[in-house]
Amino acid sequence: MQGSAPAAAADIPCAEIESSLPDRFRAQVRAQPERCAVEDGARLLTYRQLDAAVNAAAAALLRAAPLAGERVALMLDQGAGAIVATLAILKCGAAYVPLDPRLPAEFTRAMVGSAAPALMIAARAHLAAARGLLAEPSRTLCWEELEQAPAASDPQIAVAPEALAYIYYTSGSTGAPKGVCDNHRNVLHNVWRYTTNLQITRDDRLTLLQAPHFSGAVSSLFAALLNGGCSLPYDVRRHGLAPLGPWLREKRVTMFHGVPALFREAMDGGGFPALRCVRLEGDRATARDLDVFRRHCAPGTVLANGLGATECGLVRQWRITPSTPVPDGPVPIGTAIADMDIVLLDDMHAATPPGETGQIAVRSRYLALGYWRQPGLTAKRFLPDPRDPLGRIYLTGDLGRMRPDGTLQYLGRADFQAKVRGQWVDTDMVERTLRTAPGVADAAVAIRADAAGEPRLVAYVVPAAGG
């Protein structure tokens, strides 16, 4: 998937999409075994070393259980270990299910109950909590012990393009979790879209700022490793935001991927001579972000403000340089991406007139499979495409408006959900949860901007008698 001009659907090489993530990774190992694949602090892994670590971990997993067609849960923090574990699971022919170790136990237990993993891998720091989630605690393996597994050959398990690759659970701050699941073909197509649109090559050094349980990690990780580039994990929770700017310079990062709030924190006033692309997704970019980009990034740097979701991957992207004129109003989220069509729909799912606001719907053959073991919710959000028997239409729940020049503007959510620092929050669910708290008679929740213009979750409560 070396960078090239975007192709039409018919021009996509079948070998690029009709394959699997492990097969594509193996091709990179063969092509450039001594190039750096992962740089995690002082730990550097070439493609050959990464592959050896993956094979050893995969063999250890297969000794514990047959995994082809199964799911394996992960409870790991950001870093090289999570990358090795993810690739090892995929090489076993299984799908990975990353979990947030900091979520309340009731949420994680619901996710594990839904996914029904054959095994769970947990860091030693999270091992006790993880063992309480499975009926058989012996099926929970310590990652630090797996890392010491002896060298082994590649398991060479055939993985079909339509095989399940992962389940990513989302729950906002409250509510029942839903697991977005997808196959290898669709993930590869999403990586191809990023590769062609942003011209990603083996010379790129890409940030991996998203924790393993955030689906944004998929495109960051695989856009690096499936193109022969270098993945640079950074644990925001552990290291904080202050060192991020110096880290970008020290590691000679060429491609930054994060939410706008994280980007603003990273631009600390220093220069970033190696940075060629800033990729913003996961939240609404503002004129303030464009101003930060103009002030801190070199003239040749590209800012790519995009629209994507776990359910569909990249669907739109708007690219500018510091000298590009910016239209008035909301920052655009992009022009068309190959094989991903946008339609704006009204409440009756009919197309809105040109220039009018409507719900953003994505039409494609490469949407996620749906919500794991929730056929009703899948049918509600993924509709048949009347124009294409092989395609579907995903209802995003986001509102947008199409400009006359074909760029799309994002106008917020159509429901009670909003984003705070890139994470979905269902304000209606938060209100209902607060009303069940002792001493609370009623509650209202809103998203309010703080003094710096950042969104904050604010609750207003009416105390109960004696509360």
Stockholm file with secondary structure:
# STOCKHOLM 1.0

chainA/1-467         MQGSAPAAAADIPCAEIESSLPDRFRAQVRAQPERCAVEDGARLLTYRQLDAAVNAAAAALLRAAPLAGERVALMLDQGAGAIVATLAILKCGAAYVPLDPRLPAEFTRAMVGSAAPALMIAARAHLAAARGLLAEPSRTLCWEELEQAPAASDPQIAVAPEALAYIYYTSGSTGAPKGVCDNHRNVLHNVWRYTTNLQITRDDRLTLLQAPHFSGAVSSLFAALLNGGCSLPYDVRRHGLAPLGPWLREKRVTMFHGVPALFREAMDGGGFPALRCVRLEGDRATARDLDVFRRHCAPGTVLANGLGATECGLVRQWRITPSTPVPDGPVPIGTAIADMDIVLLDDMHAATPPGETGQIAVRSRYLALGYWRQPGLTAKRFLPDPRDPLGRIYLTGDLGRMRPDGTLQYLGRADFQAKVRGQWVDTDMVERTLRTAPGVADAAVAIRADAAGEPRLVAYVVPAAGG
#=GR chainA/1-467 SS CCCCCCCCGGGSCHHHHSSCHHHHHHHHHHHCTTSEEEEETTEEEEHHHHHHHHHHHHHHHHHHCCCTTCEEEEECCSSHHHHHHHHHHHHTTCEEEECCTTSCHHHHHHHHHHHCCSEEEECGGGHHHHHTTSSSGGGEEEHHHHTTCCCCCCCCCCCCTTSEEEEEEECTTSSCCEEEEEEHHHHHHHHHHHHHHHTCCTTCEEEECSCTTSTHHHHHHHHHHTTTCEEEECCHHHHCSTTHHHHHHHTTCSEEEECHHHHHHHCCSSCCTTCCEEEECSSCCCHHHHHHHHHHSCTTCEEEEEEEETTTEEEEEEEECTTSCCCSSSCEEEEEBTTBEEEEECTTSCBCCTTCCEEEEEEESCCCCEETTCHHHHHHHEEECTTCTTCEEEEEEEEEEECTTSCEEEEEESSSEEEETTEEEEHHHHHHHHHTSTTEEEEEEEEEECTTSCEEEEEEEEECTTC
#=GC SS_cons         CCCCCCCCGGGSCHHHHSSCHHHHHHHHHHHCTTSEEEEETTEEEEHHHHHHHHHHHHHHHHHHCCCTTCEEEEECCSSHHHHHHHHHHHHTTCEEEECCTTSCHHHHHHHHHHHCCSEEEECGGGHHHHHTTSSSGGGEEEHHHHTTCCCCCCCCCCCCTTSEEEEEEECTTSSCCEEEEEEHHHHHHHHHHHHHHHTCCTTCEEEECSCTTSTHHHHHHHHHHTTTCEEEECCHHHHCSTTHHHHHHHTTCSEEEECHHHHHHHCCSSCCTTCCEEEECSSCCCHHHHHHHHHHSCTTCEEEEEEEETTTEEEEEEEECTTSCCCSSSCEEEEEBTTBEEEEECTTSCBCCTTCCEEEEEEESCCCCEETTCHHHHHHHEEECTTCTTCEEEEEEEEEEECTTSCEEEEEESSSEEEETTEEEEHHHHHHHHHTSTTEEEEEEEEEECTTSCEEEEEEEEECTTC
//
